[in-house]
Amino acid sequence: MNRHPAESSPGSGMLIFGGFLALSFALAPVARAEAPPLYQSNFATCGTAPGQIFGVWGITAGADGALYVADSDGQWVSKFDAATGAFLLRWDVPQAWDVAVAPDGSVYVLRSAAGQIDRFSPTGTPLGSFGSPGSGDGQFNGPFGISIDPQGQVFVADTGNSRIQRFAADGTFLGKWGQFGGQIGDLQSPSEVAADAFGNVYVIDNRLGRIYRFSNTGSLLGWWYLGGPLSTPITLNYGLAVDPAGNVYVTEGSIVIDKYTPSGQWLSRFGHYGTGPGQFLFAMTIACDPQGHIYVSDRSLCRITRFGYDSPVASLPTSWGRLKATYR
């Protein structure tokens, strides 16, 4: 079992916002294993006009330098320039919940309530769809997350069915794993999935407060409790990303981001509760681009915040983008 390294533990007060409960551990100092990334910029505002955000859930960074945002309340996908935050375009997608970019640049949108995945060109032209509501192979029950690996395989966190499903790029069902339970390797509420370029598939179980590392066919490779240096497992985790070097980023309690090694060793924490630069009211999902920049969506502030390092994160020759999912 992988556990966090022994680090100093901050306070354990509570914060309540937006109908959710979160720990105020973000406000106390924490011993770090390495320096966290630096705040660089934020973009977007609340609203329904083009370029605004109405109900952000999933985000992903493409190799084309674009950031795609699935707006679950607005029921559209918006496309921004990831470096400048400039709005590029948007197209309507009913019940758009999460989004992923494939190696060929096509955009997969997870429609949670419909139990379906729609595929589009980078400009929003429909290319096909697959999936339906249910519990059979290739069916979904309230799925929360989608990810695509460098080979084009599609992984879906089928939340209501307590499992992960794997598909070919055209939607052909390839396999599944997971069962409801509390034992190590079991799933109860898998809320996000992230396939990296090394053959790993990371899964957050929001109800169990765990993150699992599987092979891309479902073999359990490791796990750890969420919560960074805290001794108590933390839930209310929706964001998950993997950078080009294989480091894992997770939203903790929806107000900070923790960085881990692939084996679960805690490295650093950034962000805290607030409305200022680099702060969050409700940090939702995370994306990493091929250069190692980290993007965090805030559902309450209706904005995307970008972080980065002084030196670029080393990327792989095959790095391309999903990056909340391939590097997500």
Backbone bond lengths (Angstrom), bond angles and torsions (degrees), N, CA, C in turn:
res aa  C-N    CA-C-N  psi(-1)  N-CA   C-N-CA  omega(-1)  CA-C   N-CA-C  phi
1 M - - - 1.470 - - 1.515 108.76 -
2 N 1.326 118.96 135.47 1.448 123.25 176.52 1.520 109.25 -92.83
3 R 1.330 117.77 129.06 1.451 122.45 176.62 1.510 109.09 -124.45
4 H 1.327 116.74 164.10 1.457 120.70 179.45 1.516 110.69 -67.83
5 P 1.309 118.04 146.36 1.456 119.91 172.68 1.519 109.76 -65.10
6 A 1.334 117.13 154.80 1.463 120.25 -178.57 1.512 109.32 -71.44
7 E 1.338 115.92 113.45 1.452 122.55 178.05 1.518 107.91 -127.46
8 S 1.331 117.72 165.74 1.455 120.04 178.74 1.513 109.92 -65.82
9 S 1.342 118.10 142.43 1.455 123.36 -175.10 1.512 110.64 -104.00
10 P 1.361 118.45 127.11 1.449 121.41 178.28 1.510 111.08 -79.62
11 G 1.334 115.85 -174.29 1.458 121.65 -179.25 1.502 112.50 -69.92
12 S 1.319 116.45 174.04 1.462 120.61 -173.95 1.519 111.63 -132.02
13 G 1.355 118.60 39.67 1.453 121.33 176.61 1.504 111.32 -69.87
14 M 1.329 117.52 175.65 1.452 121.70 -177.26 1.517 111.24 -119.98
15 L 1.329 115.10 151.20 1.455 122.48 171.26 1.509 107.75 -131.66
16 I 1.323 117.73 140.96 1.453 121.61 176.75 1.515 107.97 -123.76
17 F 1.339 116.46 127.18 1.459 119.72 178.37 1.512 108.49 -154.79
18 G 1.321 115.05 144.20 1.453 120.19 176.37 1.508 113.53 58.59
19 G 1.344 118.00 26.55 1.455 119.55 -179.91 1.512 113.62 81.10
20 F 1.342 117.70 4.67 1.455 121.55 -178.57 1.519 110.10 -117.04
21 L 1.302 115.88 154.21 1.452 122.61 178.89 1.519 108.88 -108.26
22 A 1.313 115.86 133.14 1.469 119.48 179.65 1.511 109.56 -139.79
23 L 1.327 116.20 152.83 1.453 120.85 176.91 1.523 110.05 -82.38
24 S 1.316 115.77 143.25 1.463 120.14 -178.96 1.519 112.21 -89.76
25 F 1.334 116.96 29.22 1.455 119.58 -179.49 1.516 112.09 -64.44
26 A 1.349 117.12 -16.43 1.455 119.63 -178.77 1.511 112.22 -67.44
27 L 1.328 118.02 -19.67 1.445 121.20 -173.09 1.526 112.89 -88.63
28 A 1.316 118.46 -8.14 1.450 121.28 -177.91 1.522 110.59 -103.74
29 P 1.339 118.21 152.30 1.476 119.95 178.95 1.518 111.30 -66.95
30 V 1.325 115.45 145.64 1.463 121.51 -178.58 1.524 108.60 -132.69
31 A 1.333 116.32 133.84 1.463 119.91 175.04 1.521 109.27 -67.84
32 R 1.331 117.40 133.72 1.453 121.40 -175.81 1.517 111.22 -114.21
33 A 1.323 115.52 148.40 1.451 120.59 174.21 1.523 110.98 -84.64
34 E 1.326 116.80 -22.91 1.456 121.20 177.48 1.525 109.05 -154.47
35 A 1.316 116.85 166.03 1.459 120.78 -179.72 1.531 109.87 -71.10
36 P 1.325 117.65 137.17 1.469 120.30 178.62 1.527 110.49 -75.61
37 P 1.330 117.37 166.19 1.460 119.63 175.22 1.520 110.86 -67.52
38 L 1.325 116.43 162.40 1.456 122.90 -176.77 1.524 110.87 -99.32
39 Y 1.327 116.01 144.82 1.458 120.49 172.64 1.522 109.22 -64.29
40 Q 1.343 116.76 135.23 1.460 121.02 179.29 1.522 113.12 -117.50
41 S 1.339 117.38 -46.17 1.461 119.18 -178.26 1.522 109.86 -169.72
42 N 1.331 115.72 169.60 1.462 120.12 167.52 1.515 108.88 -141.50
43 F 1.340 115.88 159.63 1.453 119.70 -179.84 1.512 110.93 -151.09
44 A 1.330 114.80 163.42 1.468 126.25 -178.25 1.532 110.74 84.10
45 T 1.332 114.63 154.38 1.457 123.39 178.00 1.521 108.70 -136.35
46 C 1.340 116.29 172.11 1.455 120.93 -179.98 1.528 110.96 -76.60
47 G 1.317 116.55 136.42 1.456 120.97 176.19 1.512 111.62 153.97
48 T 1.331 115.56 -178.39 1.458 121.38 -178.10 1.526 113.33 -112.94
49 A 1.325 117.45 0.45 1.463 120.45 178.40 1.526 109.58 -74.32
50 P 1.325 118.54 156.95 1.464 120.48 176.66 1.525 110.90 -54.03
51 G 1.325 116.29 131.64 1.452 121.27 -177.94 1.515 114.06 92.91
52 Q 1.338 117.18 -7.37 1.450 120.89 176.44 1.532 110.23 -102.86
53 I 1.329 115.90 164.16 1.456 122.55 -178.47 1.511 109.40 -115.80
54 F 1.321 116.45 134.79 1.458 121.26 -177.48 1.522 112.01 -111.72
55 G 1.322 117.80 -33.11 1.464 120.89 -178.99 1.515 110.22 -164.64
56 V 1.341 116.78 67.09 1.459 121.27 -173.75 1.523 110.79 -64.54
57 W 1.343 114.80 139.95 1.458 120.89 168.27 1.525 108.28 -125.61
58 G 1.316 118.66 -83.89 1.456 120.49 -174.41 1.515 112.83 -90.02
59 I 1.349 116.30 148.93 1.461 122.57 173.53 1.529 107.98 -136.18
60 T 1.323 116.05 156.27 1.463 120.52 176.20 1.521 109.48 -154.86
61 A 1.336 116.72 148.99 1.453 122.43 179.47 1.515 109.26 -107.23
62 G 1.329 116.84 131.39 1.450 121.83 179.94 1.512 112.16 -98.98
63 A 1.318 116.43 161.89 1.461 121.57 177.62 1.521 111.91 -68.11
64 D 1.342 116.05 -13.60 1.460 120.53 178.40 1.526 112.29 -82.65
65 G 1.340 117.87 6.27 1.454 120.93 179.69 1.508 114.08 82.02
66 A 1.330 117.28 11.63 1.458 121.71 -179.49 1.520 110.74 -103.56
67 L 1.328 115.27 152.43 1.452 121.88 172.65 1.523 107.22 -114.57
68 Y 1.330 116.16 125.56 1.461 122.11 -179.25 1.530 109.09 -103.21
69 V 1.326 116.21 136.29 1.461 122.73 -176.54 1.523 109.49 -123.91
70 A 1.332 116.79 122.31 1.465 121.51 174.92 1.525 107.73 -89.77
71 D 1.321 116.76 116.97 1.456 122.73 -177.64 1.521 108.50 -102.63
72 S 1.336 115.76 101.00 1.469 119.97 -172.62 1.516 112.94 -69.70
73 D 1.337 118.26 -32.93 1.459 120.72 179.74 1.522 111.39 -83.58
74 G 1.340 116.19 -40.37 1.460 119.55 177.76 1.513 112.39 -74.05
75 Q 1.339 117.43 -19.95 1.457 124.07 179.57 1.526 111.92 60.83
76 W 1.333 113.04 51.56 1.457 119.52 175.38 1.532 108.89 -152.17
77 V 1.325 115.44 169.31 1.463 122.82 171.33 1.520 107.39 -115.29
78 S 1.333 116.64 127.16 1.457 122.26 177.30 1.515 110.01 -105.74
79 K 1.319 115.48 147.91 1.461 121.79 179.75 1.524 108.60 -122.22
80 F 1.354 116.02 126.19 1.459 122.21 -179.39 1.525 109.69 -122.35
81 D 1.334 116.20 156.81 1.456 120.89 167.82 1.528 106.68 -74.09
82 A 1.322 117.92 119.23 1.465 120.93 -173.21 1.521 112.20 -66.37
83 A 1.327 118.16 -30.28 1.467 120.80 -176.73 1.517 112.20 -78.62
84 T 1.334 116.71 -38.85 1.469 120.36 -174.30 1.523 113.71 -107.11
85 G 1.330 117.40 -18.20 1.457 120.87 -175.40 1.514 113.76 80.69
86 A 1.338 117.28 4.90 1.469 120.40 -179.43 1.529 110.19 -66.17
87 F 1.321 116.57 135.46 1.459 121.53 177.39 1.518 109.57 -72.94
88 L 1.342 116.53 134.50 1.458 121.98 -177.62 1.527 112.26 -108.93
89 L 1.324 117.67 -50.81 1.461 120.97 179.30 1.518 109.20 -172.02
90 R 1.334 115.90 171.36 1.466 120.80 171.63 1.523 108.58 -151.09
91 W 1.342 114.85 157.18 1.456 119.55 174.24 1.524 109.11 -140.65
92 D 1.331 115.05 154.53 1.461 121.04 -175.49 1.525 111.25 -76.26
93 V 1.323 116.06 133.37 1.461 122.99 173.22 1.533 106.93 -142.55
94 P 1.326 118.71 105.09 1.459 120.13 -179.91 1.528 111.47 -57.14
95 Q 1.324 116.32 133.77 1.474 122.80 175.83 1.520 112.46 60.20
96 A 1.327 117.93 32.17 1.470 120.87 177.91 1.524 109.66 -62.22
97 W 1.326 116.65 124.51 1.461 120.64 -174.19 1.524 112.52 -118.11
98 D 1.319 116.31 -47.71 1.454 120.55 179.91 1.513 108.71 -140.59
99 V 1.330 116.46 165.57 1.448 120.63 -173.09 1.519 109.59 -147.33
100 A 1.340 116.67 146.53 1.463 122.71 178.75 1.520 108.92 -146.14
101 V 1.328 115.68 151.31 1.466 121.32 179.53 1.526 108.88 -113.57
102 A 1.324 116.64 131.69 1.465 123.26 -178.33 1.528 110.76 -87.78
103 P 1.339 118.13 167.10 1.465 120.83 178.87 1.523 113.60 -57.41
104 D 1.342 117.52 -30.29 1.467 119.73 -179.97 1.526 112.44 -85.19
105 G 1.334 117.74 3.84 1.457 121.62 178.42 1.507 115.08 91.06
106 S 1.321 117.98 -7.70 1.462 119.38 179.13 1.519 110.13 -70.20
107 V 1.329 115.58 152.12 1.457 122.80 -172.53 1.527 109.10 -111.20
108 Y 1.327 116.83 122.45 1.459 122.56 178.23 1.525 108.75 -101.40
109 V 1.317 116.38 128.38 1.460 121.46 -179.34 1.521 108.98 -116.97
110 L 1.321 116.14 122.05 1.462 122.48 177.58 1.522 109.25 -85.48
111 R 1.324 116.37 120.16 1.463 122.67 178.11 1.527 107.45 -103.93
112 S 1.332 114.94 94.77 1.460 120.57 -168.69 1.521 113.05 -60.18
113 A 1.316 117.78 -52.62 1.464 120.67 -175.16 1.525 111.72 -65.27
114 A 1.330 117.09 -30.00 1.459 121.32 -179.71 1.526 112.42 -84.44
115 G 1.352 117.53 -12.75 1.458 120.36 -176.68 1.519 111.58 62.08
116 Q 1.321 116.93 43.31 1.470 120.96 -172.33 1.522 110.35 -144.88
117 I 1.340 115.71 153.09 1.454 122.73 174.23 1.518 108.66 -119.95
118 D 1.321 116.43 124.95 1.462 122.59 177.73 1.522 109.38 -106.36
119 R 1.322 115.63 142.60 1.465 121.79 -179.69 1.521 109.32 -114.81
120 F 1.354 115.68 135.66 1.461 121.80 -176.64 1.523 110.33 -133.06
121 S 1.326 115.60 160.76 1.457 120.51 166.90 1.531 107.80 -73.76
122 P 1.339 118.56 167.89 1.471 120.10 179.08 1.524 113.98 -62.38
123 T 1.319 117.42 -12.69 1.468 120.57 177.42 1.526 112.50 -105.50
124 G 1.346 116.72 7.94 1.456 119.67 173.37 1.509 115.79 95.49
125 T 1.319 119.18 8.34 1.468 121.12 177.13 1.537 109.71 -75.18
126 P 1.340 118.95 125.94 1.475 120.44 -179.81 1.523 111.88 -62.43
127 L 1.342 116.17 136.55 1.459 122.13 -179.67 1.526 113.02 -121.56
128 G 1.329 117.42 -7.87 1.455 119.97 179.97 1.518 111.04 146.31
129 S 1.324 116.21 177.06 1.459 120.98 179.01 1.526 109.12 -157.30
130 F 1.332 115.84 162.45 1.465 120.93 174.78 1.518 109.10 -155.13
131 G 1.330 115.22 162.76 1.452 121.71 179.73 1.515 112.74 99.02
132 S 1.340 115.50 158.65 1.455 122.84 177.06 1.529 108.02 -158.83
133 P 1.318 118.68 163.13 1.470 120.07 179.21 1.523 111.22 -68.18
134 G 1.334 116.64 144.08 1.456 121.04 177.45 1.509 111.97 145.39
135 S 1.321 116.07 -168.63 1.458 121.37 -178.36 1.524 112.82 -123.07
136 G 1.324 117.27 6.43 1.459 120.72 177.80 1.508 111.81 -80.81
137 D 1.329 116.66 176.93 1.461 121.14 176.76 1.520 109.59 -60.68
138 G 1.329 116.41 130.03 1.456 120.72 -179.45 1.515 114.30 80.07
139 Q 1.324 117.61 4.73 1.462 121.79 176.00 1.522 109.43 -109.22
140 F 1.348 115.52 160.38 1.458 120.64 -173.80 1.524 111.22 -133.51
141 N 1.345 113.63 150.02 1.460 121.14 174.76 1.529 107.99 -129.02
142 G 1.327 116.42 96.64 1.461 120.98 -179.72 1.509 113.92 57.99
143 P 1.328 120.23 50.87 1.470 121.17 -179.28 1.525 111.16 -66.70
144 F 1.345 116.44 142.74 1.467 121.18 -177.41 1.523 113.50 -105.66
145 G 1.342 118.19 -35.32 1.452 119.07 -170.22 1.508 113.97 -134.76
146 I 1.337 116.01 153.21 1.457 122.67 178.07 1.524 108.60 -138.80
147 S 1.340 116.10 145.95 1.455 122.21 179.98 1.517 108.99 -148.89
148 I 1.332 115.93 152.72 1.466 121.15 -179.61 1.524 108.78 -132.42
149 D 1.337 117.61 134.05 1.458 120.58 -179.85 1.526 110.79 -93.10
150 P 1.336 118.73 173.55 1.464 120.76 -176.98 1.520 114.55 -62.94
151 Q 1.332 118.06 -16.77 1.464 121.09 176.15 1.528 111.67 -87.99
152 G 1.320 117.91 -2.05 1.451 121.60 179.19 1.511 114.41 89.09
153 Q 1.342 118.15 5.32 1.452 120.23 176.79 1.536 109.99 -72.31
154 V 1.314 115.37 140.07 1.459 121.96 -176.02 1.529 108.87 -106.33
155 F 1.333 116.49 128.22 1.462 122.24 179.05 1.524 108.48 -116.73
156 V 1.329 115.86 134.00 1.463 121.01 -176.12 1.520 109.77 -126.30
157 A 1.339 116.54 129.37 1.464 121.73 171.71 1.527 107.25 -80.99
158 D 1.317 115.19 98.82 1.468 122.31 -178.39 1.531 107.04 -85.71
159 T 1.318 115.54 80.45 1.464 122.85 -164.91 1.519 113.01 -58.85
160 G 1.322 117.66 -50.85 1.452 121.06 -176.57 1.512 113.72 -66.91
161 N 1.342 117.32 -22.61 1.461 121.52 176.97 1.527 112.68 -97.86
162 S 1.337 117.73 5.38 1.468 123.73 176.04 1.526 112.08 52.50
163 R 1.345 116.27 51.26 1.464 119.65 -177.42 1.521 110.74 -157.72
164 I 1.327 114.59 167.84 1.461 123.06 172.05 1.523 107.34 -112.78
165 Q 1.327 116.88 134.35 1.465 121.06 175.65 1.528 109.62 -114.64
166 R 1.333 115.07 148.26 1.463 122.28 -178.36 1.524 109.75 -122.59
167 F 1.343 115.92 135.56 1.463 121.89 -176.55 1.526 110.31 -133.51
168 A 1.320 115.59 156.25 1.460 121.20 167.35 1.525 108.43 -75.47
169 A 1.330 115.44 168.87 1.466 119.96 -176.98 1.524 112.75 -58.63
170 D 1.347 117.94 -29.28 1.456 120.99 -178.82 1.529 112.81 -88.40
171 G 1.344 117.10 4.28 1.454 120.74 178.83 1.516 115.11 95.19
172 T 1.335 117.34 1.66 1.466 119.87 177.57 1.531 109.83 -65.83
173 F 1.317 116.88 128.96 1.457 121.85 -179.78 1.525 110.30 -67.82
174 L 1.353 116.97 129.54 1.457 121.73 -177.87 1.529 113.27 -114.11
175 G 1.310 117.77 -24.39 1.459 118.78 -178.40 1.516 111.96 165.94
176 K 1.332 115.83 176.82 1.463 122.09 -179.13 1.515 109.13 -156.25
177 W 1.336 116.76 160.55 1.455 121.21 171.69 1.525 109.58 -155.15
178 G 1.326 114.50 160.47 1.463 121.17 179.73 1.514 111.98 109.88
179 Q 1.325 114.79 145.87 1.459 120.88 173.96 1.519 108.30 -147.70
180 F 1.319 117.57 155.38 1.456 121.41 -178.58 1.529 109.92 -68.98
181 G 1.334 116.19 131.45 1.456 120.76 178.66 1.509 110.84 166.38
182 G 1.319 116.66 178.85 1.450 121.80 -178.09 1.508 114.45 -113.63
183 Q 1.347 117.85 -0.53 1.450 121.24 178.60 1.532 110.21 -74.86
184 I 1.336 115.10 161.96 1.459 119.26 179.27 1.526 109.73 -61.78
185 G 1.308 115.92 126.27 1.459 121.78 -176.84 1.514 112.79 100.53
186 D 1.348 116.67 -20.13 1.466 119.82 176.15 1.526 110.04 -74.96
187 L 1.311 115.42 160.24 1.453 121.90 178.03 1.527 109.30 -126.13
188 Q 1.315 116.14 144.63 1.458 120.54 172.83 1.520 110.68 -119.39
189 S 1.328 116.19 -51.18 1.459 119.84 -178.98 1.528 109.72 -139.38
190 P 1.341 117.89 71.19 1.470 119.80 179.11 1.524 110.29 -65.83
191 S 1.335 116.42 111.92 1.457 120.11 -171.98 1.519 113.83 -100.63
192 E 1.322 117.93 -13.04 1.458 119.90 179.18 1.516 109.59 -158.42
193 V 1.325 115.16 152.71 1.466 121.95 -179.71 1.517 107.85 -138.22
194 A 1.340 116.90 144.70 1.458 121.22 179.46 1.521 109.73 -144.75
195 A 1.325 116.76 115.11 1.465 122.52 177.85 1.522 108.86 -96.00
196 D 1.332 117.56 127.54 1.458 119.56 -179.21 1.528 110.64 -99.02
197 A 1.320 115.89 -172.91 1.462 121.29 -177.86 1.516 112.64 -89.85
198 F 1.340 117.84 5.56 1.455 122.13 -177.44 1.526 112.25 -108.67
199 G 1.328 118.09 7.89 1.453 121.72 -179.51 1.512 114.32 88.94
200 N 1.350 117.54 10.17 1.461 122.04 177.75 1.520 111.02 -97.65
201 V 1.322 115.27 148.72 1.465 121.44 173.27 1.527 107.17 -127.75
202 Y 1.327 116.66 115.46 1.459 122.33 179.87 1.525 109.75 -95.12
203 V 1.326 115.35 141.45 1.468 120.99 -178.34 1.522 108.80 -135.28
204 I 1.324 116.52 129.04 1.461 121.59 170.57 1.517 108.37 -91.67
205 D 1.336 116.72 130.46 1.456 120.54 167.74 1.521 106.99 -105.37
206 N 1.321 115.78 105.57 1.455 121.55 -172.48 1.521 112.25 -67.22
207 R 1.319 118.29 -30.07 1.458 120.84 -178.65 1.523 111.64 -80.27
208 L 1.320 116.97 -36.21 1.469 120.80 -179.19 1.524 112.71 -86.35
209 G 1.342 117.73 -12.58 1.457 120.20 -178.35 1.513 112.83 66.96
210 R 1.332 117.44 33.49 1.462 122.43 -177.72 1.525 110.57 -123.15
211 I 1.321 114.74 156.88 1.451 120.66 166.03 1.524 107.56 -122.48
212 Y 1.323 115.86 133.16 1.462 122.41 179.92 1.524 109.71 -109.80
213 R 1.336 114.27 149.57 1.468 120.27 169.43 1.523 107.90 -117.97
214 F 1.338 115.60 118.84 1.461 122.61 179.53 1.531 109.72 -114.27
215 S 1.323 116.31 162.13 1.458 119.99 164.32 1.522 107.29 -73.33
216 N 1.330 117.02 169.57 1.467 118.43 -178.30 1.530 113.33 -74.60
217 T 1.336 116.62 1.38 1.468 120.09 171.70 1.521 112.15 -113.76
218 G 1.348 116.67 4.71 1.454 119.60 171.49 1.509 117.14 104.42
219 S 1.313 119.55 4.94 1.466 120.72 176.36 1.527 109.60 -74.59
220 L 1.327 117.57 131.87 1.451 121.76 -179.38 1.525 110.02 -72.38
221 L 1.351 116.41 124.58 1.456 122.11 -178.70 1.524 112.71 -109.21
222 G 1.326 117.79 -19.86 1.460 120.87 -178.82 1.515 110.34 171.45
223 W 1.337 115.24 171.57 1.455 119.99 178.06 1.518 109.40 -164.13
224 W 1.342 115.86 161.75 1.455 120.43 172.20 1.527 109.89 -156.34
225 Y 1.324 115.29 159.96 1.456 119.86 174.79 1.522 109.49 -78.95
226 L 1.324 115.52 142.65 1.452 120.82 174.06 1.519 109.65 -78.62
227 G 1.319 116.10 160.48 1.457 120.78 179.28 1.508 113.35 127.90
228 G 1.331 118.34 2.89 1.455 119.99 178.92 1.507 111.02 58.23
229 P 1.335 117.94 -128.99 1.460 120.58 -177.48 1.523 113.99 -80.79
230 L 1.330 118.45 -1.07 1.455 119.90 177.43 1.521 110.21 -70.67
231 S 1.315 116.35 152.06 1.461 120.29 178.93 1.517 111.65 -87.95
232 T 1.335 118.07 -12.69 1.464 122.84 -177.96 1.521 109.81 -102.84
233 P 1.333 119.58 130.35 1.470 120.90 178.03 1.529 111.10 -58.18
234 I 1.311 116.34 140.77 1.460 122.60 -178.88 1.523 109.21 -108.26
235 T 1.326 116.95 136.45 1.452 121.58 172.37 1.523 108.70 -109.99
236 L 1.320 117.38 -167.30 1.463 123.52 -172.69 1.527 110.08 63.63
237 N 1.331 115.73 50.19 1.459 122.86 177.84 1.529 108.86 -115.78
238 Y 1.307 116.66 119.44 1.456 120.26 -179.35 1.529 112.52 -119.58
239 G 1.331 118.09 -25.10 1.451 120.57 -175.75 1.508 112.95 -94.40
240 L 1.336 116.46 138.52 1.462 122.56 -179.50 1.522 108.25 -151.12
241 A 1.317 116.84 130.44 1.461 121.25 178.49 1.516 109.37 -148.90
242 V 1.334 116.08 156.13 1.457 122.31 175.37 1.522 107.83 -128.24
243 D 1.346 116.63 129.99 1.457 119.19 -178.94 1.525 110.94 -85.49
244 P 1.340 118.71 175.59 1.469 120.46 -176.18 1.528 114.12 -60.82
245 A 1.347 117.67 -22.89 1.463 120.82 179.03 1.520 112.23 -88.48
246 G 1.335 117.91 -3.27 1.450 121.44 178.19 1.520 114.92 95.41
247 N 1.342 118.63 2.31 1.459 120.88 176.78 1.525 110.59 -72.50
248 V 1.325 115.78 147.53 1.455 122.17 -172.95 1.531 109.85 -109.67
249 Y 1.345 116.22 131.98 1.462 122.59 177.99 1.523 109.13 -115.61
250 V 1.337 115.78 135.75 1.461 120.95 -176.04 1.523 109.46 -137.84
251 T 1.337 117.82 137.22 1.457 120.19 169.75 1.522 108.24 -75.15
252 E 1.326 116.51 130.64 1.459 121.93 -178.75 1.523 108.99 -115.07
253 G 1.346 116.56 115.50 1.451 120.10 179.87 1.510 113.96 64.00
254 S 1.342 117.61 12.88 1.466 124.80 177.48 1.524 114.45 67.64
255 I 1.355 118.16 14.92 1.465 118.05 178.28 1.528 113.85 -132.47
256 V 1.314 118.87 -9.15 1.459 120.99 174.24 1.526 108.73 -139.47
257 I 1.333 115.04 165.49 1.458 122.17 175.50 1.521 107.84 -117.30
258 D 1.338 116.84 129.78 1.453 122.07 175.19 1.518 109.52 -109.10
259 K 1.327 114.76 143.64 1.459 121.95 178.64 1.527 109.11 -111.87
260 Y 1.337 116.43 133.13 1.458 123.03 -178.96 1.527 110.06 -126.81
261 T 1.323 115.62 157.15 1.457 120.18 166.48 1.528 108.43 -73.17
262 P 1.331 118.93 168.50 1.469 120.23 178.28 1.527 113.73 -60.36
263 S 1.343 117.57 -21.37 1.465 120.47 179.70 1.520 112.68 -96.27
264 G 1.352 117.11 3.46 1.453 119.84 174.16 1.505 115.99 98.19
265 Q 1.329 120.37 6.72 1.450 121.26 175.47 1.528 109.45 -74.56
266 W 1.316 115.73 128.92 1.459 120.89 -177.30 1.521 110.25 -74.71
267 L 1.347 116.91 133.32 1.458 121.64 -176.13 1.523 113.76 -111.83
268 S 1.334 117.27 -46.31 1.463 118.87 -176.49 1.520 110.01 -164.93
269 R 1.331 114.98 169.26 1.465 122.68 179.29 1.519 108.74 -137.64
270 F 1.327 117.21 142.18 1.456 119.71 176.44 1.516 109.90 -144.95
271 G 1.343 114.80 156.73 1.455 121.96 -175.76 1.509 111.43 84.64
272 H 1.326 116.73 157.06 1.457 121.71 170.39 1.526 108.80 -161.97
273 Y 1.328 115.88 176.76 1.459 121.56 -172.46 1.528 110.92 -66.40
274 G 1.325 116.09 129.57 1.454 120.76 178.50 1.512 111.31 155.39
275 T 1.331 115.54 -178.37 1.462 121.26 -177.47 1.523 112.50 -114.38
276 G 1.326 117.80 0.60 1.451 121.02 -178.97 1.515 112.96 -79.98
277 P 1.342 116.83 -178.88 1.466 121.11 178.58 1.526 111.26 -57.92
278 G 1.331 116.13 130.34 1.450 120.89 178.98 1.508 114.81 75.68
279 Q 1.337 117.31 10.26 1.458 121.85 178.93 1.525 110.23 -110.90
280 F 1.342 115.90 163.82 1.461 120.65 -175.95 1.531 111.07 -136.82
281 L 1.327 114.66 147.30 1.456 120.71 165.90 1.525 110.35 -99.79
282 F 1.335 116.10 -38.06 1.466 120.15 177.76 1.522 108.45 -151.43
283 A 1.339 115.85 80.15 1.467 120.69 177.31 1.526 108.81 -64.24
284 M 1.309 116.33 122.53 1.458 120.58 -172.00 1.521 112.12 -103.65
285 T 1.320 118.64 -70.67 1.464 121.23 -175.59 1.522 110.45 -129.58
286 I 1.339 115.69 166.09 1.460 122.90 -173.56 1.523 109.91 -130.53
287 A 1.323 116.52 148.29 1.460 122.19 171.15 1.517 108.69 -138.43
288 C 1.330 117.39 149.07 1.463 123.26 172.54 1.523 108.13 -123.46
289 D 1.334 116.40 139.82 1.461 118.59 178.35 1.532 110.01 -98.21
290 P 1.323 118.46 174.80 1.472 120.53 -176.69 1.521 113.90 -61.93
291 Q 1.340 118.26 -19.81 1.455 121.60 178.63 1.529 112.52 -89.95
292 G 1.346 117.05 -3.20 1.450 120.40 177.28 1.511 115.57 92.78
293 H 1.344 118.09 6.66 1.457 119.45 173.66 1.530 109.16 -69.95
294 I 1.319 116.20 148.00 1.458 121.98 -179.64 1.524 108.79 -114.68
295 Y 1.325 116.03 131.72 1.463 122.64 179.75 1.525 108.55 -117.81
296 V 1.325 116.67 134.24 1.455 121.84 -178.42 1.526 108.96 -127.13
297 S 1.331 116.76 126.72 1.466 120.28 176.90 1.522 109.17 -89.28
298 D 1.329 116.31 142.45 1.463 122.56 177.02 1.520 107.97 -119.84
299 R 1.328 115.54 112.14 1.464 119.99 -175.30 1.525 112.09 -68.78
300 S 1.323 117.87 -34.29 1.464 120.65 -178.72 1.518 112.44 -79.19
301 L 1.337 117.93 -38.63 1.458 121.51 -179.33 1.524 112.65 -87.63
302 C 1.337 117.33 -7.32 1.479 121.72 178.17 1.526 111.65 56.14
303 R 1.311 116.20 46.45 1.458 118.31 -179.04 1.520 110.95 -147.04
304 I 1.334 113.94 164.41 1.462 122.79 176.11 1.527 107.34 -113.65
305 T 1.315 117.45 130.07 1.463 122.30 178.40 1.521 109.53 -111.61
306 R 1.318 115.48 135.37 1.467 121.77 -178.40 1.531 110.17 -110.19
307 F 1.335 115.61 133.08 1.455 122.93 175.88 1.528 108.48 -121.84
308 G 1.334 116.05 159.96 1.457 119.73 178.13 1.512 111.33 -162.62
309 Y 1.337 115.61 175.66 1.459 122.82 -179.51 1.531 109.51 -112.55
310 D 1.339 115.62 159.21 1.465 119.64 177.00 1.523 110.88 -62.14
311 S 1.344 116.18 -37.09 1.471 121.29 177.12 1.516 108.33 -110.25
312 P 1.337 118.43 134.00 1.467 120.45 -179.99 1.520 111.85 -59.77
313 V 1.323 116.13 146.13 1.455 121.38 174.91 1.522 108.49 -71.91
314 A 1.334 117.02 132.61 1.468 120.80 179.64 1.515 109.67 -60.84
315 S 1.315 116.52 130.81 1.457 120.51 -179.29 1.518 110.06 -110.34
316 L 1.326 114.54 161.70 1.457 120.76 179.67 1.520 110.18 -86.71
317 P 1.318 118.29 155.73 1.466 120.35 176.48 1.521 112.13 -58.58
318 T 1.347 116.90 -25.35 1.461 120.43 -177.33 1.518 112.70 -95.62
319 S 1.339 118.62 3.87 1.464 118.93 -176.26 1.518 109.65 -66.73
320 W 1.359 115.74 141.16 1.459 118.36 -173.63 1.496 113.13 -148.33
321 G 1.227 119.57 -32.21 1.441 118.97 175.31 1.471 116.94 142.35
322 R 0.983 153.05 163.28 1.449 170.84 174.91 1.460 105.26 137.41
323 L 0.613 145.21 7.34 1.381 158.42 -123.41 1.492 106.11 -85.94
324 K 1.064 118.80 43.38 1.413 129.47 152.62 1.469 100.34 -133.01
325 A 1.293 112.76 -14.50 1.422 117.58 -177.79 1.491 109.47 -122.60
326 T 1.294 123.12 -61.31 1.447 115.19 172.88 1.475 106.05 -66.55
327 Y 1.175 124.96 -54.93 1.427 120.71 173.32 1.498 103.18 -108.38
328 R 1.265 120.51 51.78 1.438 121.01 -179.50 1.485 109.29 -110.20
